[in-house]
Amino acid sequence: MLDDDREILTALREGILTVQGEFLWGSNYTFLVDVAYGSQHLRGVYKPTQGERPLWDFPRASLARREVAAYLVSEALGWCFVPPTVYRRRAPLGAGSIQCYIEHDPDYHYFRFSESDRQRLRPVALFDLLINNADRKGSHILIDPAGKIWLIDHGICFHREDKLRTVIWDFAGEPIPEALLADLERFRQQLEAPSELLNALQEYLHQEEIAALANRASRLLAAKQFPNPHPNRRVYPYPPI
């Protein structure tokens, strides 16, 4: 069993992929794959670029790369919400993202979370504000059998313009906890000068999108509180689950 993230990333990049089936509820083609790496096997979620539905406001063939960018940001923050994710140019249906599959109960989602689990979502809300998530549905927040929170489906994030659409407005108007602000400040500093994170993000996002990411971090640090929903635009995804 591969438990170390570095081993999982290597398996996702180099393992032999076998398509096991298709997830039918998404807008874009998404497949469950078996990843064979040496004697080990793990399950992954494969999103081929050629299966992306064109969007008027996002560059074509860019969604799979944004999935990887979300993983990189999550790791840089130290929150580790996004499952290990890589971009492969050679895969059964062409280039695309491969993400480690997370075991979870699909019937236990945001709208059915206990109050204690909802109270754990402050960093999730902040993460979505930072990456400008245009589609945080209730089913995109997973809790695995050990109780860890995971976040999936980040193909339409990182736009330069405000696109935030999320079901998580529980903390609107509240101060952002100091520990989260400290993580955010460390993250912002990594975008100000040459860094490993900056070099990695440049493979998956346009320079203008990275600059917008840094600006959002700065604005959140200055505001020090979770914003209220914008009164003049749609702020919830559809469908919400």
N, C-alpha and C positions, 0 to 999 in steps of 0.2 A: 504494500500500500504506500502511495506517495503522499506524505504529510507535509513536507517542506515546500513552501511556495516556489523556491528556485527549481526544485525537481519537477513540480507540476508545470511550471512555465516551460521548462525544457521539453517535457513530454508533449505539451500542447503544440510547441513549435516543430518538433521532430518526429513525433509519433505517427504511426499509420492510422489513418482515419477511415472508419467504415460507417456509412450512414445507416442508422437504425430506424429512423422514422421522422415524420414532420410534425412540428407544432402547428396547429391549424387556426389558433385564435388571433394571431398577429397580422399586421398589415403587410409585412415583408416575409419573404421565405426564410424560415428558421427550422433547423434540423437538429435532432438528437444524434450524436455520433459516439461511437466507441473509439477511444484513443488507446492504441496498443504501443507501449514503449518498453522494449525488452520483454520481460516476463510479466510486466505490470499492465493493468487496464484501468482506465478511468472514463467516466462519461463526460461529454462536453456538449456545448450548445454552439452550433455552427451557423453563422449568418453570412451567406455569400453576397458579395457586392452586386453581382448581376441580378440578385433577387430583390433588390431594394426598389420600392415604389418611389418614382421621382416626386420630389416636393418643390413647390415654387420658391420657397424661401431658404432652402439649404442646397449647397452645391451637390451636383450629381455624384454618385458613387463615393460618398464621404461618410455614410452612417457607420459602417463597420469600423472605420478608423476612430470615430468618436467613442465607440465602445472601449477601445484600448486607452484613449486619452482619459476617460473617466476612471479606469483602473489606476492609471499613473497618478492622478490627482488624489484619489483615495489613499494610496500608499504613501504619497508625499506628506499628507496631512497626519498620517499615523492612525487613521481611523479604520482602515482595512475593511471597508464595507463591500467593495466590488470584488467578486470572485476573480481569481487569476485569469487574465485575458490577453491574447496575443493576436497579431495579424499575420496570416499566412498567405503568401502569393500562390502557393500550389496546394490545392485541396480538391476534393471530388467534384465540386461544382464551380470551381474557380476561386479566385482570391476572396478572402473574407476574414471575419473575426471568429476565433474559437475561444470559448469561455468555459471554465470548469463548471459542471452542473452541480447545483446545490440540492441536496435532499431536503424536502420540506412538505408540509401539509398544505396543498393549494386551497383548501377551504378556510384556512386560518390566515386572513389577510387584514389589511389596515382597518376595514370596516367591522371586523370581528375581534380586533385585538382587545385584550384586557386593558384596564386603565393603567396598570403597572407597565405593560409593554408600550402603550402610547407615550408614557412619560419618558421612555428611553429614546424618543425620536428627535430630540433637539438637534443632535449632530446631523441627523438625516436631513432635517429641514434646512440647516445651514449649508450642508453639502449641495443641496438642490439650488439654493440661492446663489452659491458660488459658481456652479457649472451652468447655471441658467437652463435648468431642466424644463423642457417644453412638454413633458409627458410623464409626470410622476403619478401613475395610477396606483390604486390600492393594492393591486396584485403584484406590483413591482417591488414590494418590500417583503422579504422572506425571513422566516425564523426557522433555523435548522433544529434538529433534535436536541442539540446541546444548548439551545436558547440564544445562539448568536444571530444578530441581525445581518442580513445580506441585501444588497441592492442590485437590481438587474435592469436591463433595457435602457441604455443611455445613448441611443443612436441619434436622437435629436436634442442634443445639448451643445453648449459652447457657442451659440450664435452671438454675433456682435450686438444685435439689438435685443431688447427685453422680450423674452419669449416665455417667461416662467408660467407654467401651468402645473399645479400640484394639488393633491387632496389634503396636504398637511399644512393647515393654517392654525393648528392648535395653540401655537405659541406667539401669535401675532401681537406685537406691542410689548412683549416681554424682553427684559435685558438678556443679551447673549451671555451665557456663563463665561467667567474669566478663563477657565481652562481651555475652552473652545477658541476664545479670542487669541490666546497664546499660541495655539496650534496654527491658527489662521495667519498670525503675524510671521511665524517661522516659514510658512508656505509662501507668503508674499515675498519674503526676502529671497527665496530661491528663484523667483521670476524677475528679480531686479538686476541680476548680474549673471554672467555665464555660469551654468550649473548643469549637473547631470539631468535634472528634471527638465530644464529648459531645452536641452539638446534632444531629449526623448520626445517632448511634446511637439517639437518642430517637425517630427516625422508624420504627425497625425492631424495637426491643426494648422491653419493659416496664421501668419504672423499677426494679422489684425485680430484674430480670435484669441490669441494668447495675450495680446495687449488688453483686450476687453476683459479677459479672465483676471488679470492683475488689477485692473480698475475696479472690478466688482469686489475683489478682496479688500482693496483700500476703502471703498465706500462702506462695506460692512464693518470694518475696523473703526471707521470714524463714527458710524451711527451707533454701534454697540447695542443694537436691539433688533429683534426680528420685525420685519416690516408688516404692515397691514396689507390686505389684498388691494390691488389697484382698483379704484372705483369705476374706471372707464374702459376696462378691457377684460376679456375672458381670462380668468385665472385658474379655472378648473379644467382638467383634461376630460375628453369625451372618447369613449365611455369612462366613468370614474374607476372602474375595476379592470 
